[in-house]
Amino acid sequence: MPHPQHSASSREAALGWVRHPKHPFRLLLYLEWILLGIAVLSTFSAPWTGGRRRPWMVDTGWIEPWPAGVFLGIGLFAAMGLRLPWRQGRWQQVAYTALGFGLSGWVGLLSGRNSNSFSALLLIVVIRGCLLFPWRGRLLVAGLAYGSFLLRLALGIRRIYEVGQRIGPPAPMRRLSTEQVQTLVLNLSLNSALLFGLVLIFVVLMVGALLTERQSRDRLAVAHDRLRRYALLIEDQATLQERNRIAREIHDSVGHALTAQSIQLENVALWLSQNLAQATHHLQTARQLGKDALQNVRQSVATLRAHPLQQRSLTDALRQVIQEFEGTTAIPVTVQLSLDTQQPLEQATACYRITQEALTNIAKHSHATQVSLSLAEYESEIQLNIKDNGSGFNLDQNTTGFGLQSMRERAEALGGTFKLFSQPEQGCSVQVTLPRSHLSS
């Protein structure tokens, strides 16, 4: 079980959010600074009265506007943003958010009728709450902030509707009635409430989108690292399997040849003094077994060497395979290769291996006297056709061999098709089609 402190630090490191100098969301950091600046500037621009209440100020009954208290509240509020309570539990985060609301209310009460600083601090509380809580908590914090703003707005217009309350000095050129001023203030207040609500919605959605994008990037990085480890593991496993296969090849071929050679050499020693001709025969057999073992070793080493198509075109590689086939089987091959462009390595390898396997099957099973091979490149596809005039076979009984399955898998892995046509005593035809979309990708 991981240590709690290690788990918390892993979460903090995953989010990349420890202190402001390492803030991953620079946009939110700059937005918070801008809102704090608005709160400070609105405090400087407020028409303080030196302790004398004016008729349009909020009447709380016992609190007078106090600029020093407002600056103190804003300073404490800014200090809270130096570090968010990531390592603490949920209750500590709730207390942190409640303290933010408390300081915002403190600033709102001491700033008189000036509500700009109060609304700016509420937006910062919402931003911090979105960073601390999931969606349900974010919506709750946004709802509380909006309710606080409406309460502050209601207190601001409460005195306007009291009977006999003076709204303010009359305009120099035109005197407005009390009802007109009340309607104007009410409309402005409703517009402010609507605007603040839209800003809250925008802030919540923006922070949510940033957090979602950040978490997706973190999950993608973790998945990428995991896939990289899996790829290395698969590569090591494939290497181990190939080593085991080569070891079996060497054991089965070279080991058998060397064992037989040892027996022949023992016979040489046995017949050397009794029958020189017989000893010579055993010596020649041992020599041939040594050549066979050396050839097997060379083949095993060649398996570990570079790709057969490396530094060679597909056309050259196919001509070499066909030449080796004709030299081994004495079966003539009619060749028609029409390739205008260089093929990607994966597609060229598929054509090479399919041709190699098809010719091997013809040499083993077909008893053919003539083979034709064509490879043509068209506008939307490339086609490989291999046909012989051999004995053929019944497709319902002989389509499950490993060689045929390997050819089909190679073609389908590249988005192509593999078709096999054969009937007894009518030869066999292999048709492979690869789409040009895969060839160009």
N, C-alpha and C positions, 0 to 999 in steps of 0.2 A: 504493500500500500504506500503510495507516494506521500512524502512529507507535506503537510498543509502549506507551509511557507513556499516550498518548491512549486506546488500546484498554483498558488496565487501568482508567483513570479512568472510562471509559464504563461498564465492568462494575460498578465500585463505585458509580457514580451510579445505575445502573439498579436495583441492589439497595437503594439508599438506606441503606447501612450503612458509615459511615466511622468515627465515634466514638460513644461511648455517648450523648452528648447528642442525637444524631440517630438513635438506635437505632429501626428501624422495628418491631421486635418487643418492645414494652414488656413483654409478659408474660414473655418469656424473660429479659429484663434483671432484672425484679423477682424472678423465680425464682432466678436466679444470686445475687442479693444475699441472698435468704432462706437459700440453702444455705451461703453463706459465713458468715452470721450463726450458723447451726446449728453449723458447724465451730468457730467461735470460742467459742460458749457451751458446747459440749461439752468444749472444752479447759479452760475455767474450772471446769467442774463435775467434772473428772477427779480422783480421789483420789490425788494425787501423794504419794510416800513419801520425798521428800528423798534419793533415791539408794539407799534400801533396797528390795530386791526382795521382793515378796510372792509367796506360793506361786501365786496365781491369775493372775499376770502372764505375758505372753508371754516365753518364755526364748529369746532369740536368741543367747545366748552371749557377746555383746560390746557390745550397745547397751543402755544404761539409759534409762528415760523422761526426757525433757528438755523441759520446758514452753517454754523460750525458743526452742529449735529448732523446736518445733511452730508457734509464733506466727510465726517467721521464714519457715517454709515456706508458711504460709497467706498471709502478706503478699506473698511473691513470686508465689504463685499468683494472688492478686487483681490484682497489677500486670500480669500477663500478659493479663488481660481488658480492659485499657485500649484495646488495639487488636489486631484479628485480622489475620493475614497475607494480606489479599486480594491485594495487589500482587505477592507473591512466588510462586514456582513451587510445584509439587507437593511437591518435596523439602523446601522450607522449611516447608510446612504439616505435612508428616509429622514434621519435627523439632520443630515447635511442639507438636504433640500428644504426641510422645514426652516432651518436657520436662514437659508437664502430668502425664503418668503418673509421671514421676520424682519430681516434687514431691509428688504424692499418696502415693507409696510412702515418701518421706522422712517425711512427716507421720505415716503409719501406723506406721512403725518407732519413731518417737520418742514416740508417744502411749501406749505400753504397751498395756494391755488395752482402752483406749477406742477403739473402731472407728467411732464416729459421725462424727467429722471426716473419717476416711478415706473412708467411703462417700459423704458429702456432696461431697467434692472429686471423686470418681469420676463422680458425676452431672454435675458442671459440665464435666468433660472430655468426657463424651458429648454434652452440649449444644453445646459449641464444635466438636466433631468433626462433628456433624450440620450445622452451619452452613458448614463448610469443604469437606466431601467429598460426593460423590454417594452413592446408596443403598448401593452395595457398600462404600464406605469407612465409612459410618455403621454398618453392621452389623458390620464388623470392629472398629471402635472400641468398640461396645457389647459385643461378645464379649470383647475384651481387658479391659474394665472388669469384666465379670462374672467372668472368670477370676481377676482380681486380688482381687476381693472374696472369692471362694471360697478362694483361697490364704491370705488374711489370716484368714479364719474357721477354716481348717484348723490354722493355727499357734496360734490361740487355744484350740483344744480338744485339741491334741496332748498337752499335759502331763497332761490329765485322765485319759487312758487308760494312763499309765505306772504300773507297779506300785509301790505304796507312796507315791504322790504324794498329799499332803493336799489336799483340795478346798477346805477352809475351816473356820472354827470351827463347831462343831455348833450346831444351833438350840436355843434355850433350853428349849422345851417338848417338842421331838421330835427325836430323832436319826435322820438319814437314812443309809441305807447308801451305800457308794461306788457300787454298781451303779445305785441309784436316781438319785443325783445325775448320774452319767454319762449315763443315759438322758434325764434332764430337760434337761441341757445340749445333748445331741445333737439333741433335738427342737426346742429353741429355735433352735439353729444352722440346722437345716433350714428352719424357718419363716422365719428371717431371710434365708436364701439365696433362698427362693421369693419372699418379699416384695420383695427387692431386684431380682430378675429381672423381676417384674411392673412395678416402677417403671421399670426400664430400658426395657422394651417400650413403656410409656406415653410416656416422654420421647422415644424415637426416633420413634414415630408422631406425637406432637404436633408436634415440630419439623419433621418431614417434611410434615405437613399445612399448617403455617404457611408453609413455604418454597414449597410447591406453589401455595398460594393467592396468595402474593406474586408469584411468577413469572407466574401466570395474569393477575393484575392488570397487571403490566408489559407482558405481551404484548398484553392487551386495550387498554392505553393506546397502545401503538405502532400496533396495527391501527386504532384509532380515529383517530389522527393521520394515518395513511396514507389511510384512507377519506375523511377531510376534505380532504386534498390532492387526492385523485382527484375528489371531488365538485366542488371548485373548478376543476380542470382540465376536467372534463366541462362545467361551466357555461360556462367561457370558450370551449370549443370549440363548444358549442351557440349561444352568442351570436355567434361568428364565422360559423357556418353561416347563422344567421338574417340577419346583415348581408349576407352574400354573396347570399342569396336575394332580399332586398329590392333589393340593387344590380342583380341581373339583371332584376327586375321593372321598375325605373326605366329601366334601359338599353333593355329590349325595348319597353316601352310609351311612356314619356315621350320617350326618345331617338328612336324612330320618328316620334312625333307632331311633335316639334320639327323633325326633318329634313324631313318633308313640309310643315310650315308654312313653313320657309325656302324650299322650292321654290315654294310658292304665292305668297309675297311677291316672289320674283324674277319670277314671271309678272305680278304686279300692276305692277311697275316696267316690264316689257316692254310691256304692253298699255295702260298708263295714257294715253299720248299718241296711241295709234292707235285703240283700241276701249274706250270707257269702260264699256260694259256687261260686256264680257269681264273687264276689270280688277276691276269690282265683284264679279263672280262668284268670281274667285280670292281676293279679299279676304274674302268671306264664308266661303269654304272654309278659309282660314287662321285666321279667327276661331274657327270650329268646332273646328279641330285644337287651338287653344290651350285651348279649354274642355275638350276630351278629355284633354289633357296635365295640366291642373290637377286634373281628377277623378281621374286615375291617381295623382297625387302625394298627393291626400287619402286615397285608399285605402291607399297604402303607409304613410302616417303613421298611419292608423287601425290598421294591423296592429301597430304598436309601442305602442299605447295599452293601457289596462287591459283586464282580462278582460271578455268580453261579458256575463257573468252578475253582474258586480260591482254591488252595491247594487240588484239586481233578483232577483225570485223566478223560479223555473223556469217557472211558469205564465205570467208576464208575458213572458218571453223567447220562449216558444213561440208565444204569440199574436202577437207582433210578427213572427216569422219567417213564420207562416202568412199574416198580413196582407200582407207583402211578396210572398209567393208568389202569392196571389190577385190582387194588383195587377199583377204582371208577366205571369202566364200566363192570367188570367181563368178559372182552373179553381176551382170552389167546393170548399171543404174543410169536411167535417163534423167538428166538434171535440167531444171529451168528455174533460175533465181532472178527475180525482178524486184530488187530493192533499190529505191532511189535515195533514201535517207538513212542515217545512222540510227539504229534502234537503241532504246534504253537498255541497260544491262539486265534488268529483271525480265523484260520481254524477250530479249535475245537469248538469255539463259533458258527460258521456257521452250523456245523453238529448238534450241540445240539439244536439250535433254529429251524432249519428245521425239526428235529425229533419231537420236542415239538409241532410245528404248525401242522405237518401232523397228529400226534396222536389226537390233539384237533379236527381237521376237521373230523377224523374218528369217534370220540365219538359223534360229533354233527349231522353228516349228513349221515354216510354210512350205519348204521344198520348192521354192519358186525358182524360175529361170529368168525372170525379168522384173525389174523394179523401176518405178518412175517416182520422181520427187519434184514438186514445184512449190515455190515460195513467192507469193506475189503481194504487192502493196497497193491497196486501193484508197479511194478518198476517205472512206469511213472505217476501214478495217484492213487487217492483214490476214492472209489465208495461207495455211500450210497443208499440202495434200501429199500423202504417201500411199502408193498403191503397188500391189504385187499380183502376180498371176499364179500364186501357189494353191495349196489344197483348200485353204479357207477353213471355216469352222462354223458351228451353230451358235449364234449369238445368245440363245437362251441357256446355253450350257457352259460357255467359256468366256464370260465377261467379268468375272470376279477376281481375276489374277491381280497380283500386286503391281505388275508393270502397267496394265491397262488403267488400274485405279490411280496410279501415280501420274500418268499422262492426263487423265481427266481432272485431277486435283490441280495440277499446274495450270491448265487452261482456265478453269473456273476461278482460281485465286486471282487472276488478272481481269476478271469480268468477261471472259471469253466463253466459247463453247467447244465441246469435244464430241465428235460424231464418229461412230465406227460402223462400217458396212462390210458384211461378209456372209457368204453362203458356202456350203461344202462344195469343193471342187471348182469354185468360181473366184478364188483369190480373196483378198482383203483390202479395204481402203480406210484410211484414217484421214479425217478432215478436221482441222483446228482453225478457229476464227478468233482473233483478238481485236477488240474495238480500238479505233484510233484515239479515242478520248483517253484511254489508259496509256497509250503510247506517248502521248504528248504531255501527260501529267507528271 
